[in-house]
């Protein structure tokens, strides 16, 4: 029986990706779905799709973002700093580590969450190479391979390709989940995602 596939486009400094990440893993686990992790470059994707980085948005939009973060933090009982010490943050090194780990066959679910948690809970600077290495090594990755991924032209190309693929798939922000060509933007769309994955799983079961 084929397993439902969820394409997951994200970057590691994304507050909304962090809020949805653990719930996404739970949805995939309940329905035996496969998550295809596709880390992307935020600025490049926004430039491709007409978006703006947070600092360029109007004061009204910036205030509303904080209101929504507060609401979702309280609704989910989720620990998240509304104004973390290291945000905005350059997450390029961490993105390269994640891309390299994926290419090497590692399950990166916990690693992705660890980098996000570092920003939004632990007040750590994931632009710092030492922090990036420490987080990855604590999840069983070796220092030599981590350094290789950070410096590798291949991981650079992977991130560029993922970002182009995200725009092509209809993504314009993070998190974006794509299932059977249908786009779900934002962690507040996870209920709809779960319904779609459920339908696909039931359809596959009926055909088996």
C-alpha positions as CSV (number, residue, x, y, z in Angstrom):
1,X,0.0,0.0,0.0
2,X,1.4,3.4,-1.0
3,X,2.0,5.9,1.8
4,X,0.7,9.5,1.6
5,X,3.5,12.0,0.9
6,X,3.7,15.4,2.5
7,X,6.2,17.9,1.0
8,X,7.2,20.2,3.9
9,X,8.8,23.5,2.9
10,X,10.2,25.5,5.8
11,X,13.1,27.5,7.1
12,X,14.6,27.2,10.6
13,X,13.9,30.7,11.9
14,X,10.2,30.4,11.1
15,X,8.0,30.8,14.2
16,X,5.0,29.3,12.5
17,X,6.9,26.3,11.3
18,X,8.1,25.7,14.9
19,X,4.5,25.9,16.2
20,X,3.3,23.4,13.7
21,X,6.3,21.0,13.5
22,X,5.5,18.6,16.3
23,X,1.8,18.4,15.2
24,X,2.9,17.7,11.6
25,X,5.0,14.7,12.9
26,X,2.0,13.5,14.8
27,X,-0.3,13.6,11.7
28,X,2.3,11.7,9.7
29,X,2.6,9.1,12.4
30,X,-1.1,8.5,12.7
31,X,-1.5,8.0,9.0
32,X,1.8,6.3,8.2
33,X,2.6,9.3,5.9
34,X,6.0,10.2,4.6
35,X,7.3,13.7,5.2
36,X,9.7,15.0,2.6
37,X,11.7,17.7,4.3
38,X,12.5,20.6,1.9
39,X,14.4,23.4,3.6
40,X,14.3,26.6,1.7
41,X,15.9,30.1,1.8
42,X,13.4,32.6,3.2
43,X,14.5,35.8,1.4
44,X,14.8,34.0,-1.9
45,X,11.4,32.5,-1.7
46,X,9.8,35.8,-0.6
47,X,11.6,37.6,-3.5
48,X,10.3,35.0,-6.0
49,X,6.7,35.3,-4.8
50,X,6.2,38.9,-3.9
51,X,6.6,38.6,-0.1
52,X,8.4,40.9,2.3
53,X,10.7,40.2,5.2
54,X,9.2,41.0,8.6
55,X,11.2,44.2,9.1
56,X,9.8,45.6,5.9
57,X,6.1,45.0,6.7
58,X,3.8,47.7,8.0
59,X,3.5,48.3,11.7
60,X,0.0,47.0,11.6
61,X,1.1,43.7,10.1
62,X,3.9,43.4,12.6
63,X,1.6,44.0,15.5
64,X,-1.0,41.5,14.3
65,X,1.7,38.8,13.9
66,X,2.6,39.2,17.6
67,X,-1.1,39.1,18.5
68,X,-1.5,35.8,16.6
69,X,1.6,34.3,18.0
70,X,0.3,35.1,21.5
71,X,-3.1,33.6,20.7
72,X,-1.6,30.4,19.3
73,X,1.0,30.1,22.1
74,X,-1.9,30.2,24.6
75,X,-4.2,28.0,22.6
76,X,-1.5,25.3,22.2
77,X,0.1,25.7,25.6
78,X,3.3,26.0,23.6
79,X,6.5,27.5,24.9
80,X,7.6,30.3,22.5
81,X,9.3,33.6,23.1
82,X,7.5,36.4,21.3
83,X,10.7,38.4,21.0
84,X,13.6,36.0,21.1
85,X,17.1,37.3,21.7
86,X,18.4,36.1,18.3
87,X,15.7,37.0,15.8
88,X,15.9,37.8,12.9
89,X,18.7,35.4,12.5
90,X,20.8,34.0,9.6
91,X,20.0,30.3,9.5
92,X,22.0,29.5,6.4
93,X,24.6,27.2,8.2
94,X,21.8,25.3,10.0
95,X,19.9,24.9,6.7
96,X,23.0,23.5,5.1
97,X,23.4,21.0,7.9
98,X,19.8,19.9,7.5
99,X,20.1,19.6,3.7
100,X,23.3,17.6,4.1
101,X,21.7,15.3,6.7
102,X,18.8,14.7,4.4
103,X,21.0,13.8,1.4
104,X,22.9,11.4,3.7
105,X,19.7,9.5,4.6
106,X,19.2,10.8,8.1
107,X,15.7,11.3,9.6
108,X,15.9,15.1,10.3
109,X,12.6,15.6,12.2
110,X,14.2,16.0,15.6
111,X,17.1,18.0,14.2
112,X,14.8,20.5,12.5
113,X,12.8,20.9,15.7
114,X,16.0,21.4,17.7
115,X,17.2,24.3,15.5
116,X,13.8,25.9,15.7
117,X,13.6,25.4,19.5
118,X,17.1,26.9,19.8
119,X,15.7,30.2,18.4
120,X,12.2,30.3,19.9
121,X,12.7,28.8,23.3
122,X,16.4,28.5,24.2
123,X,17.6,32.0,23.2
124,X,20.5,30.5,21.2
125,X,22.0,32.0,18.1
126,X,21.9,29.6,15.2
127,X,24.0,31.9,13.0
128,X,26.9,30.9,15.3
129,X,28.8,27.9,13.9
130,X,29.5,26.5,17.3
131,X,25.8,26.5,18.2
132,X,25.0,24.8,14.9
133,X,27.6,22.1,15.4
134,X,26.6,21.5,19.0
135,X,22.9,21.0,18.2
136,X,23.7,18.6,15.3
137,X,26.3,16.6,17.3
138,X,23.8,16.2,20.1
139,X,21.6,14.4,17.6
140,X,24.3,11.9,16.6
141,X,25.8,13.7,13.6
142,X,29.6,13.7,13.3
143,X,31.6,16.9,13.4
144,X,33.5,16.2,10.2
145,X,30.4,15.6,8.1
146,X,28.7,18.6,9.6
147,X,31.6,20.8,8.5
148,X,31.5,19.3,5.1
149,X,27.8,20.0,4.7
150,X,28.2,23.6,5.8
151,X,31.0,24.2,3.2
152,X,29.5,22.0,0.4
153,X,28.5,23.4,-2.9
154,X,26.0,20.5,-3.1
155,X,24.0,21.7,-0.1
156,X,24.1,25.2,-1.4
157,X,22.6,24.0,-4.7
158,X,20.0,21.9,-2.8
159,X,18.7,24.9,-1.0
160,X,18.5,26.9,-4.2
161,X,16.7,24.0,-5.9
162,X,14.3,23.5,-3.0
163,X,13.4,27.2,-3.0
164,X,12.7,27.1,-6.7
165,X,10.6,24.0,-6.3
166,X,8.7,25.6,-3.5
167,X,7.7,28.5,-5.6
168,X,6.8,26.2,-8.5
169,X,4.6,24.1,-6.1
170,X,2.7,27.2,-5.0
171,X,4.5,28.0,-1.8
172,X,5.1,31.6,-0.8
173,X,5.8,31.3,2.9
174,X,6.6,28.9,5.7
175,X,5.5,26.4,6.7
176,X,3.9,25.2,3.5
177,X,2.7,21.6,3.2
178,X,1.9,20.1,-0.2
179,X,-0.1,16.9,-0.5
180,X,-1.0,15.4,-3.9
181,X,-0.6,18.9,-5.4
182,X,-2.8,20.6,-2.8
183,X,-1.1,23.5,-0.9
184,X,-1.6,24.1,2.8
185,X,0.0,27.3,4.1
186,X,0.6,27.8,7.8
187,X,0.3,25.7,10.9
188,X,-3.3,26.9,11.3
189,X,-4.1,24.7,8.2
190,X,-2.9,21.5,9.8
191,X,-6.5,20.3,10.4
192,X,-7.2,20.5,6.7
193,X,-3.9,18.8,5.9
194,X,-4.9,15.9,8.3
195,X,-8.2,15.5,6.5
196,X,-6.5,15.3,3.1
197,X,-3.9,12.8,4.4
198,X,-6.7,10.7,5.9
199,X,-8.6,10.7,2.6
200,X,-5.5,9.6,0.8
201,X,-4.8,6.8,3.3
202,X,-8.3,5.5,3.1
203,X,-8.2,5.6,-0.7
204,X,-5.0,3.6,-0.7
205,X,-6.4,1.1,1.8
206,X,-9.5,0.6,-0.4
207,X,-7.3,-0.2,-3.4
208,X,-5.1,-2.6,-1.5
